[in-house]
Amino acid sequence: MMLLYPNNALESLEFNKVTALLLQKCRTDAAKERVHKIRLHTHIEHIERDLHQTHEYKQIITGNDHFPNDFVRNISKELRLLAIEGGILSGEQLLACLQLSLTLKDIIQWFSKQGDLYTTLRQLVAGIHYEKEIAGIITPIVDEAGIIRDTASKELQQIRSDLNKARVTSRRMFEVVLRRLAKAGHLGDTGESYHNGRRTVAVRES
């Protein structure tokens, strides 16, 4: 455990105000967790590294070149599910995993185009590898809206085809019933409506 001297060093430095300001700037849950855990550095090399990284990032965000860090969703829940055998992700969750993967790809490529610039900040992604197989697996399954594609599997394609045929048949039968009721003079003034998500017919009282 690190001991500070004097005992009120954190209060004197208004460290709590600094962390409060940082929390207001955080865009992700991971960033907020790091701020809550932040402590004063006592090693000069750590202090210099963090100052250099801060300076470099300030140069980036005040420059004209867009830094591709737009994806800020927390997918820790999804990653935990992936670690469980038999775990299932929804289409929207799979899309989030894909977006994170593509964001990491964009960030890695962004740094590769910067030459010798931002060398200290570049260390944060030095050990990160973009796995293109993630996009290769998810893209054919999920569309841009997070909807599972009909072509995700032959079985799903057949099921959705059968459901669509059933809907068409049901709609035609309903329209036949409407015409018969109207012809017989039994159709109510409101005609058809919906009840609990189902099409219904208003029939005149006998």
C-alpha positions, 0 to 999 in steps of 0.5 A: 500500500502506498503511503503519502506524506503528508497525510492530507496530500491528496486533499491538498492537491485536490485530487478528488476534483481532478478525478471528478473532471476526468469522469465527466470526459469519460465515454466508456465504462472502462474509462470510468473504472480506470478513473475510479482506480487511478492513483498518484504515480511515484515513479518518474518513468510512469509520470513521463509516459502518461504525460507524453500520452496525454500530450500526444492525444491532445494533439490528435483531438485538436488536429484535423485528422479524425481519430477512429474511436467512435465505438464506445459501447460496453460489450463486457457482458457479450465477451463473458457470454462468448467464454461460456460454452453454449453461450448465445448472442443476439444479432444486435450483440454480434453486431456490437462485437463486429463494430468493436473489432472493426474499430480496433482495426481502424485504430491500428491502421490509423497509427500505422499511417502516422509514421514516427508520430505519437510513438508513446501513445502507440504503445497502447495498441502495440500488443493488439492484433486485429483478427479479420476472421471475426468480421468474416464470421459475423458479416454473413450472419448479421446485417447492418441493423443487427438483424440475423440474415435469412441466409445465415443458415439453410435451416433458417432460410427455409423456416423464414420462407415457410413463415412468409408463405404462411403469412401470404396464405393467411392474408389471402384467406382473411381478405376472402372472409372480408369480401364474403361478409361485405357481400352478405351485409354482415361487415360492421362500419369499422370493417377490420381492425387489430386486437392484441396484434391480430387482425379482426373483423367487426361484424354487425349484430343480428 
